[in-house]
Amino acid sequence: MSWRRAVVTAAALAALLAACGNDTLSVRGVEEPAEVPPRDAVLADGGWPEAAAWIRRENADGRPVLVNILASWCAPCREELPVLLDAYDANPDIAFLGIDHLDRREDAERFIEEMDVRFPTIFDITGDVAAAVEARGMPTTVIFDEDGNLVAHHSGLLTESQLEDLLDRVR
């Protein structure tokens, strides 16, 4: 196991253990990574520490964050993306973050371009983020409130009305 992967895995496990006994996962307390992905990241390398830092930065501006875990190999992800992109355009007060999960970089790049993904994305080759938020299928969408607490979780294809219900938790 590489040094970076070991550190990232340990951070993800620490975040999961910290969440045990709580009903809520929080981005607070997750160790700050060496580099936070930019606000306009396009497949920036990262895992849970980078995603948590990105969410914290948006929270500092008073914005809740929707995180969608997706991949080029996931047919329901392709089907769901137009609904997410419409919601992204319609909700400027909510930050959206895509997590490309366990993908090949060239496939992820082609997927992001073909699907016209306009919200920021992180390329998570280790599956850290999915483990941290306890994703149980693909796609998975979670919402963090403006305090960095996980307040909504949906596994599987989202309909427009399901997405609206999730977003209502932080509006």
N, C-alpha and C positions, 0 to 999 in steps of 0.2 A: 504494500500500500504506500502510495506517495506521501510525502510530508504534508502537502497541501490537502490532500483528500483526508488524511488522518485528522488534521486540525478541523476541517469542515465537518467531518462526521462527529467528532467529539463535541463541537459547538451545537450541532443539531440534537445530539443526545442530551446535552445539558439543557437545551431549551425544552425538550420533551419532558425531562425529569422535573424541571422547574414548574412545568404546567401540571404535573401530577398533583392531585389534591386540590386543584383549582378547577373551576368550571370553565375558565377562560384562559386561552393562550394569549400572551402579550408579547409585543416586540420589545418592550422595556426590559432591560437587563441582558439582552442578547449582546454578546461581545461585539464591539465596533470592529469592522473589518479594516484592513489596510487601505482599501479604496472603496468608496461608495459609488455605485453605478450612477451615471449622469441622469438627470430628469428625462432626457430624451434617448435613453439607452436603446440600442438596437442590437439585441443578442449579446449584451455585455456578459462576460463570464462571471458566474457567481453561484451561490447557494443560499442557505438560510441566513447566515450573517449579513450578506450583501442585500438580500431582499428585506430583512428586518431594518437595516440601516436606511434603505430607500423609503420604506414606509414611515419610519421615524421622522425623516426629513419632511415628508409631505404632511405628517401630523403636526409638525412644528409650525406649518402654515395654516393649521386649522382644518386640514382636509382629511376626510376618511379615505380609505383605500380599498378598492376591489382588486383582488388577485385572482387571475385565471390561469390554471395549470393546463397547458395544451401541448400538442406535439404534431409534427407533420404526419406521423403514422396513425393518428387518431381520427377516424372518420367522423365521429360525433363532434369533435373539435372543429372540423371544417364546417359542419352544418350549423354549429352554434355561433361561429364568429360574426356573421352579419348582424345578429341580434346584439352581440356585445359592442360591435362597432357603432351601431345606431345609438346605443345607450351611452357610449363614450362621447359621441358628438353632442348628445342632448344633456349631459350632466357635467359641465365644466367644474363644478364645485366638488366633484369626487374624482380622485386620482385612480387611474387604471394601470395595472402592472401585469404583463404577461410573463409566465414562467415556461419557457420551452423545456420540456421534461424528457430526459433520457433519449435524446435525438442525436442524429448525426448532424454536424454543423452545416454541411452543404445542403442537406434536406431542410433543416430549419431555416436557412437563408432563403431558399426557394419558396418555402411555405409562407414566410412573413411577406415576401414580395408578392406572390400570387394572390394571397388573401387580403392584401392592402392593409396589413395591421399597422395602425397609426399610433397606438399607445405603446409606451416603453416596454421593452422585453429584456429578460435575463435568460441566459443560456445555462441551464442547470444540468450538467452532465452526470452528477452524482445522485440526483433525486432527493437532495436535502430538503427542499422546500415542501415537496409532497409529504415527506416523512414528518416534518415539523407540524404541518397543519392536519395531519392524519387523513390525507386523501385516500379515498377508498375506491377510486375509479377515475376514468378519464372521460371527459374533462372534469375538473373540480374547480369550483368557484367559491372563494371565501371573501368576507368583508371584515375589515378592521375599522373600528370607529376612530374618531379624531384623537383618542387617548392611546391608540395602539392595541386595543383589546379586540380579539376575534369575537365578532358578534353574530355572524351568520356563516353557514357552511352548506354547500350543495354539491353532491356528487352526481355526475351524469349530465346529459344534454339539458340545457336550460331553455325553457320557452320564454317568450317575451313577458308574459304575466308573472312567471316565477322570478325572473330577473328584477322586475319592478318591485315585487314583494321583498326581495333581498335588499334592494337599494333603499326601500322605505325604512329599513332598520337604522339608516344613518342620515336620513334627510331631516 
